[in-house]
Amino acid sequence: MNHTGFSVLFERYRFDPPFYSTYAVRDGEALRPFVGPTLPNLDYVVTFDTPRVHGVSANVFVIWGRDENFFEWASANIVYATSALLWRPTERLRVDFNYNLQTFARRTDGSYVGIRRIPRLRIEYQATRSIFLRYVGEYATNYQDALRDDSRTGLPIVFVAADGTVTPSSVVRQRTLRNDWLFSYRPTPGTVLFAGYGNALSNPDDPLERGLRRTRDGFFLKLSYLFRM
């Protein structure tokens, strides 16, 4: 049985100054206080779930419409989407693929102030009654444009520290890849061995350098044994 849903959301968000206390607007050499209006939102929501057919099922959740651009406290055309594809070819093998997307496009000129994409793969295999294997891989990309006082002055946004230091907002491009493997051995109730390895990679600080750089490696081992008297 499949399930489909649709809804419409009407919202209003009021500006909360403490959350933007480090923001300021640069006007030449001068700095202006950063203030924002109340934002009216109009969003549409669609959900869809499919039945399992030949071991395959899927689900989708999407929100789109006019929503808040928290980066610049302005209205934006947003898309939030979460989708999943589930495959169960046998009772022992399970494969899940998920994809998350968030985009924020300025309503003034259509340029993107933020884009985030996260595909994620999870594979589980019950090799025998006592042996279990799992792999989880996730690749995340994050883009944030240089901020500006959108829909009001159009001037650039800067960050002011408590000591008065001014830092301009700049373009952010981040890419990370995570891999995690797990081996589990449970020969008898109370006796179990867990062994795992994980690593993380990210893009270099130098934007001209391509590829990913390894930033973390981790190993863990857990062994428990139940003594019977």
Contacts in CASP RR format, 6 or more apart in sequence:
PFRMAT RR
TARGET T0000
AUTHOR 0000-0000-0000
METHOD contacts of the structure
MODEL  1
MNHTGFSVLFERYRFDPPFYSTYAVRDGEALRPFVGPTLPNLDYVVTFDT
PRVHGVSANVFVIWGRDENFFEWASANIVYATSALLWRPTERLRVDFNYN
LQTFARRTDGSYVGIRRIPRLRIEYQATRSIFLRYVGEYATNYQDALRDD
SRTGLPIVFVAADGTVTPSSVVRQRTLRNDWLFSYRPTPGTVLFAGYGNA
LSNPDDPLERGLRRTRDGFFLKLSYLFRM
1 51 0 8 1.000
2 48 0 8 1.000
2 49 0 8 1.000
2 50 0 8 1.000
2 51 0 8 1.000
3 47 0 8 1.000
3 48 0 8 1.000
3 49 0 8 1.000
4 46 0 8 1.000
4 47 0 8 1.000
4 48 0 8 1.000
4 49 0 8 1.000
5 45 0 8 1.000
5 46 0 8 1.000
5 47 0 8 1.000
5 48 0 8 1.000
6 44 0 8 1.000
6 45 0 8 1.000
6 46 0 8 1.000
6 47 0 8 1.000
7 44 0 8 1.000
7 45 0 8 1.000
8 42 0 8 1.000
8 43 0 8 1.000
8 44 0 8 1.000
8 45 0 8 1.000
9 41 0 8 1.000
9 42 0 8 1.000
9 43 0 8 1.000
9 44 0 8 1.000
9 45 0 8 1.000
9 63 0 8 1.000
10 41 0 8 1.000
10 42 0 8 1.000
11 40 0 8 1.000
11 41 0 8 1.000
11 42 0 8 1.000
11 43 0 8 1.000
11 67 0 8 1.000
12 38 0 8 1.000
12 39 0 8 1.000
12 40 0 8 1.000
12 41 0 8 1.000
13 38 0 8 1.000
13 39 0 8 1.000
13 41 0 8 1.000
13 68 0 8 1.000
14 38 0 8 1.000
15 35 0 8 1.000
15 36 0 8 1.000
15 37 0 8 1.000
15 38 0 8 1.000
15 39 0 8 1.000
15 73 0 8 1.000
17 35 0 8 1.000
20 34 0 8 1.000
20 73 0 8 1.000
22 159 0 8 1.000
22 160 0 8 1.000
22 161 0 8 1.000
23 34 0 8 1.000
23 157 0 8 1.000
23 158 0 8 1.000
23 159 0 8 1.000
23 160 0 8 1.000
24 31 0 8 1.000
24 32 0 8 1.000
24 33 0 8 1.000
24 34 0 8 1.000
24 157 0 8 1.000
24 158 0 8 1.000
24 159 0 8 1.000
24 160 0 8 1.000
24 166 0 8 1.000
25 31 0 8 1.000
25 32 0 8 1.000
25 33 0 8 1.000
25 34 0 8 1.000
25 149 0 8 1.000
25 153 0 8 1.000
25 155 0 8 1.000
25 156 0 8 1.000
25 157 0 8 1.000
25 158 0 8 1.000
26 32 0 8 1.000
26 155 0 8 1.000
26 156 0 8 1.000
26 157 0 8 1.000
26 158 0 8 1.000
26 166 0 8 1.000
26 168 0 8 1.000
27 153 0 8 1.000
27 155 0 8 1.000
31 158 0 8 1.000
31 160 0 8 1.000
31 166 0 8 1.000
32 153 0 8 1.000
32 155 0 8 1.000
34 73 0 8 1.000
34 149 0 8 1.000
34 157 0 8 1.000
36 73 0 8 1.000
36 152 0 8 1.000
37 152 0 8 1.000
39 68 0 8 1.000
39 73 0 8 1.000
39 74 0 8 1.000
39 75 0 8 1.000
40 66 0 8 1.000
40 75 0 8 1.000
41 65 0 8 1.000
41 66 0 8 1.000
41 67 0 8 1.000
41 68 0 8 1.000
41 75 0 8 1.000
42 65 0 8 1.000
42 66 0 8 1.000
43 63 0 8 1.000
43 64 0 8 1.000
43 65 0 8 1.000
43 66 0 8 1.000
43 67 0 8 1.000
43 78 0 8 1.000
44 63 0 8 1.000
44 64 0 8 1.000
44 65 0 8 1.000
45 61 0 8 1.000
45 62 0 8 1.000
45 63 0 8 1.000
46 60 0 8 1.000
46 61 0 8 1.000
46 62 0 8 1.000
47 59 0 8 1.000
47 60 0 8 1.000
47 61 0 8 1.000
47 62 0 8 1.000
48 59 0 8 1.000
48 60 0 8 1.000
49 57 0 8 1.000
49 58 0 8 1.000
49 59 0 8 1.000
49 60 0 8 1.000
50 57 0 8 1.000
50 58 0 8 1.000
50 59 0 8 1.000
51 57 0 8 1.000
52 86 0 8 1.000
52 88 0 8 1.000
55 87 0 8 1.000
55 88 0 8 1.000
55 89 0 8 1.000
56 85 0 8 1.000
56 86 0 8 1.000
56 87 0 8 1.000
56 88 0 8 1.000
57 85 0 8 1.000
57 86 0 8 1.000
58 83 0 8 1.000
58 84 0 8 1.000
58 85 0 8 1.000
58 86 0 8 1.000
59 83 0 8 1.000
59 84 0 8 1.000
60 81 0 8 1.000
60 82 0 8 1.000
60 83 0 8 1.000
60 84 0 8 1.000
61 80 0 8 1.000
61 81 0 8 1.000
61 82 0 8 1.000
61 83 0 8 1.000
62 79 0 8 1.000
62 80 0 8 1.000
62 81 0 8 1.000
62 82 0 8 1.000
63 78 0 8 1.000
63 79 0 8 1.000
63 80 0 8 1.000
63 81 0 8 1.000
64 77 0 8 1.000
64 78 0 8 1.000
64 79 0 8 1.000
64 80 0 8 1.000
65 77 0 8 1.000
65 78 0 8 1.000
65 79 0 8 1.000
66 75 0 8 1.000
66 76 0 8 1.000
66 77 0 8 1.000
66 78 0 8 1.000
66 107 0 8 1.000
67 75 0 8 1.000
67 76 0 8 1.000
67 77 0 8 1.000
67 78 0 8 1.000
68 74 0 8 1.000
68 75 0 8 1.000
68 76 0 8 1.000
69 75 0 8 1.000
69 76 0 8 1.000
69 78 0 8 1.000
69 104 0 8 1.000
69 106 0 8 1.000
69 113 0 8 1.000
69 150 0 8 1.000
71 104 0 8 1.000
71 113 0 8 1.000
71 114 0 8 1.000
71 144 0 8 1.000
71 145 0 8 1.000
71 147 0 8 1.000
72 106 0 8 1.000
72 113 0 8 1.000
72 147 0 8 1.000
72 148 0 8 1.000
72 149 0 8 1.000
72 150 0 8 1.000
72 157 0 8 1.000
74 106 0 8 1.000
74 107 0 8 1.000
74 108 0 8 1.000
74 150 0 8 1.000
74 151 0 8 1.000
74 152 0 8 1.000
75 107 0 8 1.000
75 151 0 8 1.000
76 104 0 8 1.000
76 105 0 8 1.000
76 106 0 8 1.000
76 107 0 8 1.000
76 113 0 8 1.000
77 104 0 8 1.000
77 105 0 8 1.000
77 106 0 8 1.000
77 107 0 8 1.000
77 110 0 8 1.000
78 102 0 8 1.000
78 103 0 8 1.000
78 104 0 8 1.000
78 105 0 8 1.000
79 101 0 8 1.000
79 102 0 8 1.000
79 103 0 8 1.000
80 101 0 8 1.000
80 102 0 8 1.000
81 99 0 8 1.000
81 100 0 8 1.000
81 101 0 8 1.000
81 102 0 8 1.000
82 98 0 8 1.000
82 99 0 8 1.000
82 100 0 8 1.000
82 101 0 8 1.000
83 98 0 8 1.000
83 99 0 8 1.000
84 96 0 8 1.000
84 97 0 8 1.000
84 98 0 8 1.000
84 99 0 8 1.000
85 96 0 8 1.000
85 97 0 8 1.000
85 98 0 8 1.000
86 94 0 8 1.000
86 95 0 8 1.000
86 96 0 8 1.000
86 97 0 8 1.000
87 94 0 8 1.000
87 95 0 8 1.000
87 96 0 8 1.000
87 97 0 8 1.000
88 94 0 8 1.000
88 95 0 8 1.000
89 95 0 8 1.000
91 126 0 8 1.000
92 125 0 8 1.000
92 126 0 8 1.000
92 127 0 8 1.000
93 123 0 8 1.000
93 124 0 8 1.000
93 125 0 8 1.000
93 126 0 8 1.000
94 122 0 8 1.000
94 123 0 8 1.000
94 124 0 8 1.000
94 125 0 8 1.000
95 121 0 8 1.000
95 122 0 8 1.000
95 123 0 8 1.000
95 124 0 8 1.000
96 121 0 8 1.000
96 122 0 8 1.000
96 123 0 8 1.000
97 119 0 8 1.000
97 120 0 8 1.000
97 121 0 8 1.000
97 122 0 8 1.000
98 118 0 8 1.000
98 119 0 8 1.000
98 120 0 8 1.000
98 122 0 8 1.000
99 117 0 8 1.000
99 118 0 8 1.000
99 119 0 8 1.000
99 120 0 8 1.000
100 116 0 8 1.000
100 117 0 8 1.000
100 118 0 8 1.000
100 119 0 8 1.000
100 120 0 8 1.000
101 116 0 8 1.000
101 117 0 8 1.000
101 118 0 8 1.000
102 114 0 8 1.000
102 115 0 8 1.000
102 116 0 8 1.000
103 112 0 8 1.000
103 114 0 8 1.000
103 115 0 8 1.000
103 116 0 8 1.000
104 112 0 8 1.000
104 113 0 8 1.000
104 114 0 8 1.000
104 115 0 8 1.000
105 111 0 8 1.000
105 112 0 8 1.000
105 113 0 8 1.000
106 112 0 8 1.000
106 113 0 8 1.000
106 150 0 8 1.000
106 151 0 8 1.000
107 151 0 8 1.000
108 150 0 8 1.000
108 151 0 8 1.000
111 145 0 8 1.000
112 143 0 8 1.000
112 145 0 8 1.000
113 144 0 8 1.000
113 145 0 8 1.000
113 147 0 8 1.000
113 150 0 8 1.000
114 143 0 8 1.000
114 144 0 8 1.000
114 145 0 8 1.000
115 141 0 8 1.000
115 142 0 8 1.000
115 143 0 8 1.000
116 140 0 8 1.000
116 141 0 8 1.000
116 142 0 8 1.000
116 143 0 8 1.000
117 140 0 8 1.000
117 141 0 8 1.000
118 138 0 8 1.000
118 139 0 8 1.000
118 140 0 8 1.000
118 141 0 8 1.000
119 138 0 8 1.000
119 139 0 8 1.000
120 136 0 8 1.000
120 137 0 8 1.000
120 138 0 8 1.000
120 139 0 8 1.000
121 135 0 8 1.000
121 136 0 8 1.000
121 137 0 8 1.000
121 138 0 8 1.000
122 134 0 8 1.000
122 135 0 8 1.000
122 136 0 8 1.000
122 137 0 8 1.000
123 134 0 8 1.000
123 135 0 8 1.000
123 136 0 8 1.000
124 132 0 8 1.000
124 133 0 8 1.000
124 134 0 8 1.000
125 132 0 8 1.000
125 133 0 8 1.000
125 134 0 8 1.000
126 132 0 8 1.000
127 133 0 8 1.000
130 185 0 8 1.000
130 186 0 8 1.000
130 187 0 8 1.000
131 183 0 8 1.000
131 184 0 8 1.000
131 185 0 8 1.000
132 182 0 8 1.000
132 183 0 8 1.000
132 184 0 8 1.000
132 185 0 8 1.000
132 186 0 8 1.000
133 181 0 8 1.000
133 182 0 8 1.000
133 183 0 8 1.000
133 184 0 8 1.000
134 180 0 8 1.000
134 181 0 8 1.000
134 182 0 8 1.000
134 184 0 8 1.000
135 179 0 8 1.000
135 180 0 8 1.000
135 181 0 8 1.000
135 182 0 8 1.000
136 178 0 8 1.000
136 179 0 8 1.000
136 180 0 8 1.000
137 177 0 8 1.000
137 178 0 8 1.000
137 179 0 8 1.000
137 180 0 8 1.000
138 176 0 8 1.000
138 177 0 8 1.000
138 178 0 8 1.000
139 175 0 8 1.000
139 176 0 8 1.000
139 177 0 8 1.000
139 178 0 8 1.000
140 174 0 8 1.000
140 175 0 8 1.000
140 176 0 8 1.000
140 177 0 8 1.000
141 173 0 8 1.000
141 174 0 8 1.000
141 175 0 8 1.000
142 172 0 8 1.000
142 173 0 8 1.000
142 174 0 8 1.000
142 175 0 8 1.000
143 171 0 8 1.000
143 172 0 8 1.000
143 173 0 8 1.000
143 174 0 8 1.000
144 171 0 8 1.000
144 172 0 8 1.000
145 171 0 8 1.000
146 156 0 8 1.000
146 168 0 8 1.000
146 169 0 8 1.000
146 170 0 8 1.000
146 171 0 8 1.000
147 156 0 8 1.000
147 157 0 8 1.000
147 169 0 8 1.000
148 154 0 8 1.000
148 155 0 8 1.000
148 156 0 8 1.000
148 157 0 8 1.000
149 155 0 8 1.000
149 156 0 8 1.000
149 157 0 8 1.000
156 168 0 8 1.000
156 169 0 8 1.000
157 169 0 8 1.000
158 166 0 8 1.000
158 167 0 8 1.000
158 168 0 8 1.000
158 169 0 8 1.000
159 166 0 8 1.000
159 167 0 8 1.000
159 168 0 8 1.000
159 169 0 8 1.000
160 166 0 8 1.000
160 167 0 8 1.000
161 167 0 8 1.000
173 203 0 8 1.000
173 207 0 8 1.000
174 202 0 8 1.000
174 203 0 8 1.000
175 202 0 8 1.000
175 203 0 8 1.000
175 212 0 8 1.000
176 200 0 8 1.000
176 201 0 8 1.000
176 202 0 8 1.000
176 203 0 8 1.000
176 212 0 8 1.000
177 200 0 8 1.000
177 201 0 8 1.000
177 202 0 8 1.000
177 212 0 8 1.000
178 198 0 8 1.000
178 199 0 8 1.000
178 200 0 8 1.000
178 201 0 8 1.000
179 198 0 8 1.000
179 199 0 8 1.000
179 200 0 8 1.000
180 196 0 8 1.000
180 197 0 8 1.000
180 198 0 8 1.000
181 196 0 8 1.000
181 197 0 8 1.000
181 198 0 8 1.000
182 194 0 8 1.000
182 195 0 8 1.000
182 196 0 8 1.000
183 193 0 8 1.000
183 194 0 8 1.000
183 195 0 8 1.000
183 196 0 8 1.000
184 192 0 8 1.000
184 193 0 8 1.000
184 194 0 8 1.000
184 195 0 8 1.000
185 192 0 8 1.000
185 193 0 8 1.000
186 192 0 8 1.000
186 193 0 8 1.000
188 226 0 8 1.000
189 226 0 8 1.000
190 224 0 8 1.000
190 225 0 8 1.000
190 226 0 8 1.000
191 224 0 8 1.000
191 225 0 8 1.000
191 226 0 8 1.000
192 222 0 8 1.000
192 223 0 8 1.000
192 224 0 8 1.000
193 221 0 8 1.000
193 222 0 8 1.000
193 223 0 8 1.000
194 220 0 8 1.000
194 221 0 8 1.000
194 222 0 8 1.000
194 223 0 8 1.000
195 220 0 8 1.000
195 221 0 8 1.000
195 222 0 8 1.000
196 219 0 8 1.000
196 220 0 8 1.000
196 221 0 8 1.000
197 217 0 8 1.000
197 218 0 8 1.000
197 219 0 8 1.000
198 216 0 8 1.000
198 217 0 8 1.000
198 218 0 8 1.000
198 219 0 8 1.000
199 214 0 8 1.000
199 216 0 8 1.000
199 217 0 8 1.000
199 218 0 8 1.000
200 214 0 8 1.000
200 215 0 8 1.000
200 216 0 8 1.000
201 212 0 8 1.000
201 213 0 8 1.000
201 214 0 8 1.000
201 215 0 8 1.000
202 212 0 8 1.000
202 213 0 8 1.000
202 215 0 8 1.000
203 211 0 8 1.000
203 212 0 8 1.000
203 213 0 8 1.000
204 211 0 8 1.000
204 213 0 8 1.000
END
